[in-house]
Amino acid sequence: MMRLKIYAHQLLDPLLAIRKRHFYQQQLLHLSDGDYYVPYDIPYVSQFASPDKINDYIHNSYDGTTDPNWHLFGAPDATDYAFWCHRVCALACLKMCIQTLTEHSPTLWELVQHGLKYDGYKIYDEKGRMIDEGWYVSAQIQIANDYGLTMETYSYAPALAMCKPILDGYPIIVAVSPEIGERKPNWRRYGGHVVLVYGFEWRKGNLQSLYLHNPSGRYPELQAKAKIPQHRFQKLYAHRFSAVKLKASR
């Protein structure tokens, strides 16, 4: 069922997003050529304790229990870290927003525990079979709310739709293929990962590139402050994202 759902999204999402392209293009008619960023210096957070080992984690089955920096994750032991480090891209992006927009600085382990209280991740189904699903957006929204943030979600959205929230100062948590972290992606997956987009390049009335932090980029240039050309990003984009904002003061 999950595979069928993903396949349906892969077919329908781009078609539905095309219908909205003109609307978002109209919002940007006044925009001059240049690079645009949210007005914050967003710290990079890797979902893995040792960013220099990410390629080994992904491709060489690196054993996280042997990572000398596992304790930076905040987990009580290396075994817990080794399990969750592969599963916290969404929480790493949320942590970047929390650290940037508030005075809080939770560890990734604290966010894992926080999200589990909201049933944000399911490891097993009711029959005890491993399904490994999450983090659900509903739980992310609740976590953000507890830290004084809100998340405005966009579905069936062209990449252009990210520009206006960024211009308004909101970092964007974006659903993509994990292959965005590869130097030579093979385009086989749809969704399954998120990155934090904080800026874009605009030239001649068109989106040229996106600037982002990728919690699992395999190489340094694809981790912090990665610049991804729009044509490459489009192939890896899952047509949904969330704009993260401070709660409005009363």
Secondary structure, 3 states (H helix, E strand, C coil): CHHHHHHHHHHHHHHHHHHHHHHHHHCCCCCCCEEEECCCCCCCCCCCCCHHHHHHHHHCCCCHHHCCCHHHHCCCCHHHHHHHHHHCHHHHHHHHHHHHHCCCCCCHHHHHHHHHHCCCEEEECCCCCEEEEECCHHHHHHHHHHCCEEEEEEECCCHHHHHHHHHCCCCEEEEECHHHHCCCCCCCCCCCEEEEEEEEEEECCEEEEEEEECCCCCCHHHCCCEEEEHHHHHHHEEEEEEEEEECCCC
